[in-house]
Amino acid sequence: MRFGEVTVIPVNGHGPEDVVVDGEGRIYAGVDDGRILRVSPDGRRIDVIADTGGRPLGLELYGDDELLICDARAGLLVVPLAGGAVSTLATSALGLDFVFCNNAAVAADGTIYFTDSSRRFGIDNWRDDLIEQTAGGRLLRRSPDGSIDLLLDGLQFANGVALAPDESFVAVAETGAFSVSRVRLSDGHRDALIEDLWGFPDNISTGSDGLIWITQASPRVPALDVVRRLPSFLRAGVRALPTSLQPSPGREVGVIGVAADGKVEREFRGEIPGFHMLVGVREWRGKLYFGSLEEDAIAVTAATLG
């Protein structure tokens, strides 16, 4: 199904990668200069509530009055929703510094599930990880006491994270594998929530409708499939090329709403005028809110048509 009417809301910053909505309908997003923005429901007012000094990506509400931030450079952070100083929760786990802290989900008891996308490539070289298929991504869990343990390792660009509505499992997107896995929290069993996606999955989130919403930032890129099969020295040569000459994302984007059993309940796909690289999604009270890695805007549309 194609997208219905989409409202594009300009923001005063580039790349509002993820979005989250509070109880008053205000939208939060982080932009590439480190600022955390709060946008009024009508888009007419934008306040800066914090500056991480890094590159904020995934955002989640954290308790009643804080915002959790996955910062690709600064690690796992929190800031008051009202604005104020940024506090650091973690910059490393299990003897390894975070290279690419990316996305998270927060359980009712305050447990944080989050991804570190790559052991080798940071935010400035995200394309390189997709080319090299390093399988260095991790899914981590931070308990309320501050301890961190490993749930999954060896992920192909670990990205979005979401909890089942009943918190029986955590789902994690593997951008480089075109799939979303789930880990049953009772026993650690891993299986597929959805596989063989038509595009690159990025951020995911659990909506107020009980569905797990999955972005697809771009269709698969045939040139990338070719490059991945090249010898290592040729792959390195491709990575050294200017970005404009490397395999690049398309303008078509999509989101799907998936039930806990993996059934696709909603699907939207197509080009959105003035909006591409859709990498963040949040369903709240019948609306979908989108973030983008490349635009100076967020976007809003209805979660259903008709």
Backbone as a ProteinNet text record, in pm:
[ID]
protein_1_A
[PRIMARY]
MRFGEVTVIPVNGHGPEDVVVDGEGRIYAGVDDGRILRVSPDGRRIDVIADTGGRPLGLELYGDDELLICDARAGLLVVPLAGGAVSTLATSALGLDFVFCNNAAVAADGTIYFTDSSRRFGIDNWRDDLIEQTAGGRLLRRSPDGSIDLLLDGLQFANGVALAPDESFVAVAETGAFSVSRVRLSDGHRDALIEDLWGFPDNISTGSDGLIWITQASPRVPALDVVRRLPSFLRAGVRALPTSLQPSPGREVGVIGVAADGKVEREFRGEIPGFHMLVGVREWRGKLYFGSLEEDAIAVTAATLG
[TERTIARY]
84	0	88.2	50.4	128.3	92.8	186.2	160.6	42.2	-35.2	-138.3	-77	-154.5	-103.5	1.8	117.9	227.6	258.1	261.2	299	446.9	524.5	666.7	688.5	752.4	773	920.9	958.8	1100.4	1148.9	1275.5	1339.1	1468.9	1519.8	1639.1	1766	1779.4	1895.3	1888.5	2001.6	2010.5	2005.6	1930.5	1930.9	1866.3	1738.5	1669.2	1639.8	1738.4	1742.2	1630.8	1595.7	1488.8	1391.6	1272.7	1169.8	1101.1	1059.3	977.1	876.4	759.1	649.2	610.7	596.8	557.3	405.7	358.8	215.9	138.8	208.4	143.2	152.5	204.4	214.8	335.9	427.8	549.4	649.1	721	810	954.6	1032.5	1174.6	1257.5	1367.1	1457	1596.9	1696.1	1834.9	1891.9	1966.3	2023	2175.4	2236.1	2375.5	2477.5	2436.6	2531	2524.9	2448	2442	2321.4	2243.8	2129.7	2012.5	1941.3	1816.1	1703.3	1614.4	1506.8	1374.7	1291.6	1153.5	1063.3	978.1	894.1	749.4	681.5	541.2	457.1	339.7	257.5	224.3	211.1	180.6	306.9	423.3	548.8	591.9	518.5	548.1	651.9	674.8	774.3	877.8	1003.6	1112.6	1202.2	1219.4	1307	1425.6	1540.3	1658	1661.4	1653.8	1652.6	1789.8	1880.8	2013.6	2105.6	2233.9	2335	2429.5	2436	2517.6	2665.3	2693.7	2830.2	2872.7	2780	2810.6	2713.3	2668.9	2571.1	2457	2349.1	2236.1	2161.4	2129.1	2052.4	1923.1	1914.9	1791.5	1751.8	1621.2	1564.9	1452.1	1441	1330.9	1292.9	1164.9	1124.8	1179.8	1229.5	1297.2	1236.4	1145.9	1070.7	973	933.3	832.9	890.9	1019.3	1070	1207.4	1251.9	1382.6	1374.2	1473.7	1487.4	1617.2	1607	1724.7	1776.1	1907.2	1968.4	2077.6	2070	2181.7	2262.8	2381.3	2465.8	2579.3	2591.8	2689.2	2831.5	2856.2	2991.1	3007	2901.2	2913.3	2859.3	2788.3	2739.2	2593.8	2561.1	2423.2	2403.8	2309.7	2294.4	2149.6	2131.3	1997	1998	1880.7	1865.1	1722.4	1698.9	1562.4	1476.9	1351.8	1261.2	1242.9	1252.7	1237.3	1360.3	1468.2	1592.9	1691.3	1819.5	1921.2	2045.7	2122.8	2251.3	2233.4	2325.3	2327.3	2408.2	2353.9	2425.4	2460.4	2574.1	2620.2	2589.3	2522.4	2495.3	2603.6	2655.4	2757.8	2827	2955.3	3033.1	3103.5	3087.9	3150.7	3074.6	3101.7	3040.6	3127	3145.8	3215.5	3354.3	3421.8	3559.3	3578.4	3469.4	3479.2	3410.5	3478.9	3415.3	3308.9	3201.7	3102.7	3165.1	3143.4	3188.8	3074.4	2950.8	2838	2709	2691.7	2568.1	2451.8	2347.4	2253.4	2107.9	2048.4	1904.3	1872.8	1755.4	1724.2	1574.7	1541.7	1405	1414.5	1312.7	1314.7	1196.4	1227.5	1123.6	1058.3	947.8	872.2	953.7	1047.2	1127	1254.1	1271.4	1387.2	1503.1	1490.7	1594.2	1601.8	1724.1	1747.3	1808.4	1746.6	1801.6	1852.1	1977.4	2031.8	2136.9	2165.9	2260.8	2387.1	2496.1	2622.2	2644.7	2633	2616.8	2737.2	2857.5	2978	3095.8	3184.1	3308.3	3415	3393.1	3499	3469.6	3346.9	3314.2	3215.1	3243.6	3154.7	3055.9	2984.6	2877.1	2924.1	3046.4	3093.6	3123.6	3130.9	3165.9	3065.3	2938.1	2836.8	2825.4	2850	2843.7	2949.2	3066.1	3175.2	3136.4	3060.8	3020.7	2927.6	2838.8	2749	2825.7	2931.2	3014.4	3093.6	3157	3246.4	3173.7	3047.8	2970.2	3050.2	3088.3	3179.3	3117.9	2983.4	2915.1	2970	2990.3	3043	2942.9	2815.3	2712.9	2671.1	2631.7	2590.4	2453.9	2376.8	2256.1	2287.4	2275.3	2313.9	2195	2208.7	2103.2	2165	2113.2	2157	2047.5	2078.1	1982.6	1971.4	1864.1	1848.2	1963.2	2037	2150.3	2276.5	2268.2	2380.8	2465.5	2445.5	2522.7	2475.5	2568.5	2538.3	2579.5	2489	2523.1	2489.7	2539.9	2527.9	2414.6	2323.5	2216.8	2248.9	2301.5	2339	2467.3	2548	2670.9	2675.9	2769	2786.4	2677.1	2611.3	2500.5	2553.2	2483.1	2520.3	2459.6	2537.1	2495.7	2369.6	2390.3	2280.6	2220.3	2087.9	2026.4	1906.8	1785.3	1669.3	1637.6	1577.6	1541.4	1398.4	1321.8	1185.5	1149.4	1064.4	1013.8	874.3	843.7	706.5	616.6	490.5	401.7	395.9	408.3	408.4	550	648.5	790.4	840.2	778.9	824.4	946.1	968.3	1087.8	1134.4	1260.8	1316.3	1350.7	1318.3	1346.9	1460.8	1543.7	1656.6	1669	1687	1703.2	1849.5	1873.1	2005.3	1998.7	2047.8	2039	2108.9	2225.9	2302.4	2248.7	2152.1	2094.8	1948.7	1893.8	1755.8	1655.5	1677.1	1592	1578.4	1478.5	1459.3	1448.1	1536.7	1533.8	1464.2	1423.3	1369.1	1437.2	1456.1	1517.4	1415.9	1376.6	1281.6	1351.3	1296.2	1365.2	1355.4	1267.4	1256.9	1373.6	1425	1530.5	1639.9	1632.8	1735.4	1724.9	1618	1602.1	1586.1	1658.5	1653.1	1585.2	1496.2	1440.5	1411	1350.5	1323.7	1184.3	1174.4	1044	999.3	1090.5	1062.8	1195.5	1196.5	1318.8	1296.8	1406.1	1405.5	1324.2	1350.6	1283.1	1327.8	1242.6	1276.9	1377.6	1390.6	1481.4	1566.3	1640.2	1730.8	1654.1	1635	1567.5	1658.9	1602.2	1679.7	1617.4	1571.6	1510.2	1377.1	1344	1214.4	1161.6	1030.8	972.9	837.2	795.3	664.6	563.9	456	357.4	252.6	174.3	62.5	-45.5	-36.7	-128.9	-83.7	30.1	78.8	158.7	177.9	257.5	403	491.8	632	650.2	683.5	697.8	843.6	864	997.7	1015.2	1119.4	1148.5	1226.8	1212.7	1300.2	1347.2	1474.9	1528.8	1549.3	1562.2	1590.4	1568	1532.9	1533.3	1674.9	1683.6	1814.8	1885.6	2016.7	2097.9	2176.9	2138.2	2206.9	2358	2403.2	2547.9	2617.9	2550.7	2610.4	2627	2528.1	2539.5	2660.9	2686.9	2803.7	2932.2	2938.5	3059.9	3089.5	2987.5	3008.5	3078.6	3064.3	3124.7	3265.8	3315.8	3449.5	3557.4	3678.6	3790.4	3810.6	3875.5	3887.2	3957.2	4062.1	4133.6	4047.5	3956.8	3866.5	3756.7	3708.9	3610.8	3671.6	3797.4	3865.4	3874.8	3895.9	3901.3	3768.3	3660.4	3526.9	3502	3543.6	3523.6	3602.6	3711.6	3795.1	3740.2	3642.1	3584.4	3503.3	3486.5	3393.3	3254.3	3182.7	3050.8	2959.9	2971.7	2885.8	2908.4	3023.1	3055.1	3034.2	2999.4	2973.3	2826.8	2795.5	2653.8	2574.1	2463.9	2390	2243.6	2180.2	2038.8	1949.7	1834.1	1733.2	1639.6	1546.1	1453.8	1325.6	1297.3	1179.8	1202.6	1099	1108.1	986.3	990.2	875.4	874.8	756.6	741.8	641.4	662.8	566.6	535.6	410.8	367.7	347.1	423.9	427.2	374.5	286.7	236.7	344.5	322.6	422.3	449.4	353.6	374.7	442.3	480.5	548.7	457.5	326.9	234	237.4	248.4	248.5	104.7	75.2	-59.9	-77.1	30.4	26.4	153.7	140.3	258.8	239	338.3	339.4	473.2	465.9	587.7	571.5	676.8	674.5	768.4	763.3	841.7	756.6	818.1	752.2	817.4	744.5	804.6	869.9	995	1066.7	1114.7	1111.8	1151.1	1203.2	1330.1	1384.6	1474.1	1534.3	1612.6	1533.5	1415.6	1327.7	1385	1442.3	1510.1	1451.8	1359.9	1297.4	1146.8	1081	935.2	881.8	769.6	701.4	551.7	476.1	330.1	277.9	191.9	133.2	-6	-104.5	-245.1	-289.8	-257.5	-307.2	-227.1	-118.3	-31.5	106.8	175.3	313.1	402.8	507.7	605.2	736.2	796.9	915.3	1037	1152.4	1279.3	1356.7	1455.4	1535.3	1682.4	1767.5	1911.7	1962.5	1887.3	1938.8	1858.8	1736.1	1653.9	1672.3	1624.7	1616.7	1471	1412.1	1268.4	1232.1	1118.4	1050.2	919.6	846.6	724.3	619.5	491.1	378.9	273.6	215.1	105.1	13.8	-99	-189.7	-134.8	-157.5	-109.8	-199.1	-318.3	-407.7	-466	-514.4	-581.3	-727.1	-811.9	-951.5	-1030.5
-118.5	0	124.4	219.6	342.9	433.2	522.6	618.8	707.8	746.8	846.5	985.7	1081.2	1217.9	1225	1276.6	1288.4	1436	1478.9	1615.7	1618.7	1696.9	1710.8	1836.2	1820.7	1930.4	1966.9	2083.7	2123.8	2141.7	2106.6	2132.6	2208.1	2272.2	2355.6	2274.2	2166.6	2080.3	1969.8	1902.7	1800.3	1660	1573.7	1432.8	1397.6	1435	1391.3	1240.8	1161	1018.3	937.1	966.8	893.5	992.6	944.8	1029.5	953	1027.6	972.1	1079.2	1037	1128.8	1114.9	1228.8	1222.3	1226.7	1224.2	1219.4	1340.6	1452.3	1573.3	1586	1485.3	1488.6	1563.3	1601.8	1670.7	1567.8	1606.3	1514.6	1549.4	1447.4	1465.7	1401.3	1467.5	1415.5	1470.9	1395.1	1441.1	1466.7	1575.8	1611.1	1598.7	1608.9	1566	1659.2	1775.3	1860.5	1835.9	1735	1697	1746.1	1837	1892.3	1794	1799.2	1726.3	1828.1	1811.1	1905.7	1852.7	1944.3	1913	1997	1930.3	1996.9	1991.4	2104.1	2108	2023.7	1976.6	1890.2	1949.9	2082.4	2145.3	2183.5	2157.7	2185.5	2330.9	2417.3	2560.5	2606.1	2525.9	2564.5	2453.1	2491.8	2397.4	2448.6	2366.9	2400.2	2304.5	2355.1	2271	2234	2104.6	2065	2018.6	1986.3	1940.6	1937.8	1924.5	1904.6	1795.6	1684.9	1572.3	1590.8	1680	1694	1582.2	1494.1	1381.4	1373.1	1250.7	1229.8	1143.9	1208.9	1133	1056.9	931.6	847.3	804.6	680.1	630.9	703.2	730.4	798.4	714	717.7	650.5	730.6	728.7	782.8	692	753.8	679.1	722.5	641.5	682	792.2	869.5	972.8	1105.3	1126.7	1261.6	1267.8	1158.7	1159.8	1102.6	1137.7	1088.2	1008.7	886.9	803.2	830.9	843.5	876.8	774.6	713.2	634.9	729.6	765.3	857.1	776.8	787	706.2	732.6	852	888.3	890.8	927.1	949.5	836.2	740.3	626	637.4	570.6	564.7	676.6	768.4	891.7	909.4	998.8	1042.7	1193	1254.2	1397.3	1421.7	1518	1548.5	1593.9	1550.9	1595.4	1746.8	1803.1	1948.3	2023.2	1949.6	2012.2	2017.9	2015	2021.5	1945.9	1909.8	1845.3	1701.3	1659.3	1522.5	1436	1319.9	1224.7	1100.5	1040.2	922.1	796.1	701.3	572.8	470.9	470.8	373	415.9	384.1	405.7	278.2	170.5	44.1	-68.6	-190.6	-307.7	-429.3	-509.4	-637	-620.2	-512.6	-490.1	-423.6	-384.9	-320.6	-185.2	-80.9	49.3	42.4	119.4	128.1	198	144	205	280.2	231.8	283.4	255.5	318.7	303.3	355.6	275.6	307	320.8	218.4	223.1	143.3	169.4	107.6	87.9	5.6	-8.6	-16.5	35.9	41.5	-38.8	-131.7	-212.1	-135	-187.1	-119.6	-103.1	-195.2	-186	-103.6	-41.7	41	-29.5	-159.9	-231.2	-175.7	-155.5	-98.8	-204.8	-225.8	-312.5	-221.4	-240	-145.9	-212.3	-147.4	-202.1	-118.5	-188.6	-130.1	-190.9	-109.8	-162	-235.8	-192.3	-246.4	-237.7	-334	-326.9	-247.7	-225.9	-172.3	-33.5	-8.1	116.5	198.9	328.3	419.2	486	584.3	651.1	713.8	764.2	830.7	732.7	604.5	503.6	388.4	422.8	318.1	237.1	299.4	225.7	115.1	141.8	44.8	-85.8	-76.9	-199.4	-282.8	-216.7	-290.1	-354.9	-289.3	-346.5	-465.9	-450.1	-553.2	-665.6	-643.1	-744.4	-798.3	-708.2	-744.6	-835	-838.6	-919.8	-889.2	-759.4	-718.2	-648	-656.8	-588.7	-667	-592.1	-654.6	-603.2	-690.5	-653.1	-670.4	-560.7	-557.1	-525.2	-561	-532.7	-466.5	-348.6	-280	-292.1	-357.8	-376.5	-249.1	-233.3	-112.4	-88.4	-193.9	-174.2	-126.8	-108.4	-58.7	-165	-291.4	-398.7	-421.2	-461.2	-482.6	-623.1	-694.4	-825.5	-832.7	-938	-956.1	-1052.8	-1011.3	-1100.5	-1166.2	-1088.9	-1142.5	-1077.8	-1154.5	-1103.4	-1150.4	-1094.5	-1136.1	-1090.2	-978.9	-929	-845.2	-854.9	-779.6	-639.3	-547.9	-410	-407.6	-434.1	-430.8	-290.8	-282.3	-151.7	-138	-127.5	-97.7	-204.8	-160.9	-249.7	-219.2	-324	-306.2	-423.8	-398.9	-504.1	-546.3	-674.5	-719.8	-644.4	-622.2	-549.7	-609.9	-743.5	-808.5	-829.8	-775.5	-784.2	-928.2	-1017	-1156.2	-1176.1	-1086	-1094.3	-955.1	-947.6	-825.3	-853.6	-759	-771.5	-678.9	-721.7	-641.6	-653	-539.2	-535.5	-554.6	-634.8	-648.4	-586.2	-463.8	-392.1	-469.7	-525.2	-594.2	-729.6	-782.1	-913.5	-904.8	-782.8	-761.6	-839.6	-839	-919.5	-857.3	-905.6	-868.4	-998	-1014.4	-1131.6	-1097.5	-1201.4	-1180.6	-1278.5	-1232.3	-1313.2	-1328.5	-1451.4	-1478.5	-1455.4	-1368.5	-1328.8	-1432.9	-1528.4	-1633.5	-1730.5	-1755.9	-1857.5	-1821.2	-1701.6	-1660.2	-1720.7	-1793.4	-1854.4	-1747.1	-1764.3	-1668.9	-1730.9	-1652.5	-1691.7	-1566.5	-1583.4	-1470.2	-1414.4	-1283	-1217.6	-1199	-1150.8	-1135.2	-1137.8	-1201.2	-1217.2	-1171.8	-1164.5	-1137.1	-1012.4	-903.4	-777.3	-720.6	-640.9	-585.3	-471.3	-418.2	-305.7	-322.1	-215.9	-216.4	-175.4	-265.7	-226.3	-138.8	-39.4	51.7	53.3	167.5	171.4	97.8	41	-22.4	24.4	14.1	56.3	-10.2	-20.8	-77.6	35.9	26.7	134.3	122	229.3	225.6	128.9	85.4	-12.6	-156.1	-175	-308.8	-372.9	-302.5	-356.1	-311.9	-394	-355.5	-295.7	-167.4	-93.9	-95.4	-130.4	-150	-57.8	24.2	107.9	28.2	70.5	24.3	150.3	182.3	312	326.9	214.6	214.5	73.9	59.9	-74.4	-131.5	-261.2	-323	-259.1	-255	-191.1	-300.1	-333.4	-441.9	-423.6	-298.5	-274.6	-314.3	-298.5	-337.7	-488.8	-562	-708.5	-752.1	-683.3	-715.8	-685.9	-568	-526.9	-623.1	-670.1	-760.3	-889.7	-929.2	-1054.3	-1036.1	-913.3	-886.8	-929.1	-954.4	-979.1	-858.6	-881.2	-778.3	-653	-668.8	-550.1	-465.2	-529.2	-451.9	-385.3	-452.8	-389.3	-265.8	-277.8	-162.4	-47.9	-81	22.9	93.4	17.9	78.9	169.7	126	207.4	337.5	336.5	456.9	557.4	516.5	607.4	717.4	831.9	932	870.7	918.3	863.3	863.6	966.2	976.7	863.8	796.6	688.3	550.2	544.8	417.7	376.9	247	206.8	292.6	349.1	447.3	409.1	451.4	421.4	485.8	423	480.6	571.5	633	726.9	659.3	540.2	469.4	427.6	438.6	403.7	322	265.4	189.3	169.3	138.2	94.6	-19.7	-113.9	-221.6	-233.8	-267	-293.5	-443	-504.7	-649.7	-689.4	-788.4	-840.7	-926.3	-960.4	-1036.3	-1173.4	-1225.9	-1356.2	-1345.8	-1223.3	-1203.4	-1171.2	-1170	-1138	-989.2	-955.3	-815.7	-765	-668.7	-614.5	-484.6	-406.8	-281.4	-271.7	-213	-191.5	-69.2	17.8	136.7	140.1	171.2	171.2	268.6	341.8	433.5	550.6	646.9	768.8	875.7	949.6	1060.7	1189.1	1276	1399.6	1479.3	1515.8	1595.9	1520.5	1386.6	1308.9	1172.7	1142.7	1011	963.9	847.1	783.2	783	726.3	715.3	606.3	647.8	552.3	544	634.4	632.6	627.3	549	541.3	528	595.2	586.9	595	493	499.9	548.2	650.1	705.6	756	692.4	732.3	745.1	645.3	638.7	715.4	776.8	846.5	783	795.4	751.5	873.8	875.3	984.2	928	999.5	948.8	1037.4	974.1	1044.3	1009.8	1091.6	1071.8	1095.2	1016.8	1035.3	1151.3	1192.1	1287.6	1416.8	1419.8	1539.1	1636.4	1759.4	1859.1	1867.9	1752.1	1748.3	1614.6	1614.4	1492.2	1486.3	1376.5	1364.5	1290.1	1315.7	1256.2	1211.7	1094.1	1047.5	959.4	918.4	828.9	686.7	612.2	474.2	377.7	423.2	342.6	430.2	367.3	440.4	398.3	492.3	461.4	484.1
0	0	0	-80.6	-86.8	30.5	63.2	170	132.5	234.5	213.2	220.1	263.8	276.3	386.5	353	448.4	469.4	594.9	628.9	664.6	590.7	617.1	700.6	815.7	911	914	862.4	866.2	1009.1	1032.1	1160.8	1136	1238.2	1222.5	1248.4	1172.8	1185.1	1082.6	1062.4	958.7	1018.9	953.1	988.9	1120.9	1144.7	1266.3	1257.2	1295.5	1262.6	1326	1449.8	1517.2	1578	1610.3	1669.8	1782.1	1884.8	1990.7	2029.6	2076.4	2105.4	2252.6	2323.4	2464.4	2478.8	2601.5	2627.2	2582.2	2557.7	2508.7	2356.5	2291	2145.3	2093.7	2182.2	2138.3	2085.2	1981.5	1910.9	1944.7	1976.3	2006.3	1895.7	1859.8	1756.9	1782.5	1744.2	1754.3	1616.4	1600.6	1470.6	1473.8	1355.1	1343.2	1407.2	1456.3	1529.6	1680.6	1721.7	1861.7	1938.3	1880.8	1953.6	1958.7	2071	2086.6	2077.4	1981.1	1955.2	2009.3	2056.9	2092.6	2003.3	1926.4	1826.8	1873.3	1871.3	1912	1816.4	1860.8	1776.2	1639.8	1632.2	1503.6	1425.5	1483.6	1414.6	1416.5	1485.7	1480	1581.2	1683.1	1783.4	1797.6	1799.3	1817.7	1930.5	2032.8	2143.6	2144.7	2184	2205.2	2352.7	2383.8	2524.7	2573.4	2478.7	2519.9	2399.5	2427.1	2323.6	2373.8	2303.6	2348.3	2314.1	2220	2172.6	2080.5	2046.5	1958.4	1842.8	1814	1707.6	1762.4	1812.7	1866.1	1757.1	1788.7	1696.2	1766.6	1813.9	1873.1	2000.1	2014.1	2131.2	2190	2322.9	2391.6	2515	2550.1	2679.1	2787.4	2895.7	3001.4	3133.7	3186.2	3303.8	3267.9	3367.8	3345.2	3296.2	3318.8	3295.4	3230.6	3170.1	3104.3	2963.8	2885.2	2748.7	2739.9	2691.2	2666.9	2526.5	2512.3	2384.1	2352.5	2236.9	2184.5	2096.1	2143.1	2067.8	2005.6	1873.7	1801.9	1845.7	1898.2	1941.6	2093.4	2164.7	2309.3	2394.3	2334.5	2409.3	2450.4	2560.7	2610.1	2711.3	2681.8	2757.9	2803.5	2903	2941.1	2963	2941.9	2963.7	3012.9	3100.6	3142.6	3024.3	3020.6	2914.4	2917.4	3033.5	3046.2	2997.3	2970.7	2929.1	3043.7	3009.1	3113.4	3076.6	3177.2	3155.2	3108.8	3023.6	2973.2	3069.3	3105.3	3190.3	3108.8	3137.4	3066	3145.6	3083.6	3146.9	3116.7	2992.2	2956	2827.3	2819	2696.5	2651.4	2729.4	2694.8	2761.8	2717.6	2778.9	2752.1	2853.6	2841.1	2782.4	2824.8	2784.3	2649.7	2584.7	2454.6	2457.2	2412.3	2396.7	2287.9	2305.6	2199.9	2078.7	1962.3	1837.5	1770	1788	1709.4	1785.7	1902.4	1978.8	1895.6	1874.5	1767.5	1810.5	1871.2	1896.4	2022.2	2081.5	2210.1	2228	2326.7	2377.3	2528.7	2598.2	2744.1	2799	2889.7	2953.5	3067.7	3115.4	3220.6	3348.1	3374.4	3496	3478.2	3362.2	3336.3	3268.6	3243.1	3168.7	3026.8	2980.1	2847.8	2757.6	2643.4	2539.2	2427.9	2386.5	2289.3	2200.7	2088.9	1992.6	1982.4	1956.8	1913.2	1775.1	1670.7	1535.7	1480.4	1518.7	1456.2	1552	1546.5	1621.2	1545.5	1415.7	1329.9	1275.3	1235.5	1166.8	1246.9	1261.9	1331.1	1237.2	1289.2	1215.9	1085.2	1081	959.7	847.3	880.7	780.5	779.8	799.7	807.6	678.9	564.5	438.4	434.5	496.8	492.4	560.6	668.8	737.4	649.6	576.2	487.5	372.5	325.3	218.7	271	385.1	437.6	511	550.2	622	740.7	832	939.8	1045.5	1052.9	1154.8	1294.2	1321	1450.4	1538	1504.2	1582.1	1705.1	1811.2	1937.2	1981.5	2043.1	2115.7	2263.4	2338.9	2479.3	2569.1	2695.4	2792.9	2915.9	2950.6	3073.1	3177.5	3286	3395.3	3477.4	3555.2	3636.7	3733.8	3772.3	3862.5	3790.2	3656.4	3579.7	3514.4	3547.7	3485.2	3341.2	3255.1	3113.2	3074.5	3006.3	2953.7	2805.9	2742.2	2598	2567.1	2478.2	2434.5	2300.6	2205.6	2075	2028.4	1958.5	1899.2	1754.3	1677.5	1538.5	1445.1	1478.2	1396.1	1279.7	1166.9	1048.3	1056.4	1111.8	1135	1222.1	1350.5	1446.6	1450.6	1445.1	1431.6	1526.5	1475.1	1557.9	1660.9	1773.1	1884.1	1927.2	1956.7	2007.8	2095.9	2194.6	2281.7	2239.1	2255.7	2237.8	2335.8	2300.8	2392.5	2532.4	2542.4	2673.4	2727.8	2658.2	2695.6	2703.5	2627	2625	2536.6	2442.9	2359.9	2320.9	2280.8	2224.5	2079.7	1992.4	1849.7	1812.2	1718.3	1672.9	1521.7	1456.2	1311.2	1274.5	1171.9	1111.5	972.7	961.9	835.3	723.9	752.3	650.2	611.2	687.8	659.2	615.8	605.1	559.5	644.9	776.4	862.8	1000.7	1075.3	1215.5	1294.8	1392.3	1479.9	1610.4	1681.2	1815.4	1911.5	2032.9	2137.4	2249.7	2277.6	2383.6	2518	2600.5	2722.2	2832.9	2819.1	2920.2	2914	2792.2	2779.1	2678.9	2616.4	2522.7	2384.6	2357.5	2225.3	2117.9	2007.2	1897.1	1775.7	1714	1584.6	1504.6	1389.6	1300.9	1324.8	1342.1	1340.4	1196.9	1112.5	970.2	894.5	777.6	699.8	556	482.7	339.4	304.7	377.2	350.2	216.1	153	21.3	32.1	152.7	171.8	295.9	328.7	443.3	569.5	665.3	789.4	873.9	936.9	1020.3	1159.4	1207.9	1340.5	1341.4	1457.2	1478.1	1613.2	1634.4	1761.8	1779.5	1903.7	1935.1	1948.8	1872.4	1869.7	1977.9	1993.4	2087.3	2039.8	1912.5	1856	1880.5	1947.8	1976.6	1866.1	1755.1	1645	1658.2	1606.9	1595.8	1457.1	1453.8	1328.1	1284.9	1159.8	1103.7	984.3	986.8	869.9	766.7	642.5	535.1	463.5	485.6	446.5	297.3	229.6	85.7	33.7	-94.2	-152.1	-151.9	-165.5	-182.5	-302.3	-292.4	-396.5	-469.7	-594.5	-666	-673.5	-689.4	-697.1	-568.3	-455.2	-328.4	-321.5	-371.2	-372.4	-453.1	-562	-645.3	-569.5	-508.4	-437.1	-322.1	-254	-140.7	-181.2	-306.7	-353	-407	-411.7	-463.9	-363.5	-411	-318.8	-227.6	-113.4	-11.6	-61.1	-145.4	-192	-284.3	-357.6	-443.6	-361.1	-257.3	-168.9	-104	-62.5	-2.5	-101.9	-229.9	-332.5	-349.1	-341.9	-351.3	-231.1	-113.1	7.1	2.1	-73	-84	-183.7	-263.2	-361.6	-292.8	-358.1	-305.2	-286.4	-186.5	-157.2	-279.2	-362.9	-481.1	-580.5	-571.1	-663.5	-602.1	-474.4	-408.4	-428.7	-407.7	-410.6	-312.4	-357.3	-277.4	-262.2	-152.1	-130	-235.4	-258.1	-345.8	-268.9	-338.6	-273.7	-226	-270.2	-221.4	-76.7	5.2	146.4	185.5	304.5	350	499.6	553	691.5	693.9	784.9	803.9	952	981.4	1117.4	1133.1	1221.8	1236	1373.3	1376.5	1502.8	1569.8	1695.8	1771.5	1710.9	1633.6	1570	1433.9	1394.5	1267.9	1150.7	1172.4	1064.6	1033.8	904.9	863.3	861.9	948.4	959.6	880.8	864.9	790.3	707	589.6	507.7	419.3	419.3	334	261.3	132.1	51.1	-64.4	-93.6	-206.8	-183.5	-272.2	-256.7	-189.6	-98.5	-30.4	-80.7	-149	-199.1	-86.4	-107.1	-8.9	112.5	106.5	224	179	213.6	181	295.8	280.4	386.4	517.5	512.2	627.8	718.5	831.4	918.7	1059	1093.3	1224.8	1212.4	1297.3	1293.8	1435.9	1459.5	1588.6	1561.7	1603	1595.4	1729.2	1724.1	1846.1	1814.2	1876	1863.9	1718.6	1640.5	1503.1	1400.9	1442.6	1348	1346.6	1233.4	1219.8	1208.1	1287.6	1287.4	1233.7	1139.3	1070.8	1093.6	1108.4	1108.4	982.5	951.2	829.6	860.2	795.9	810.2	725.9	624.3	526	511.6	559.6	542.5	659.3	640.4	747.7	793.2	816.8	845.7	907.4	977.8	1017.4	938.8	948.5	870.9	953.1	920.2	992.6	892.6	917	833	918.6	862.6	934	929.1	1037.8	1042.9	967.1	927.3	846.5	737.8	633.5	526.5	522.3	481.7	467.8	596.6
[MASK]
++++++++++++++++++++++++++++++++++++++++++++++++++++++++++++++++++++++++++++++++++++++++++++++++++++++++++++++++++++++++++++++++++++++++++++++++++++++++++++++++++++++++++++++++++++++++++++++++++++++++++++++++++++++++++++++++++++++++++++++++++++++++++++++++++++++++++++++++++++++++++++++++++++++++++++++++++

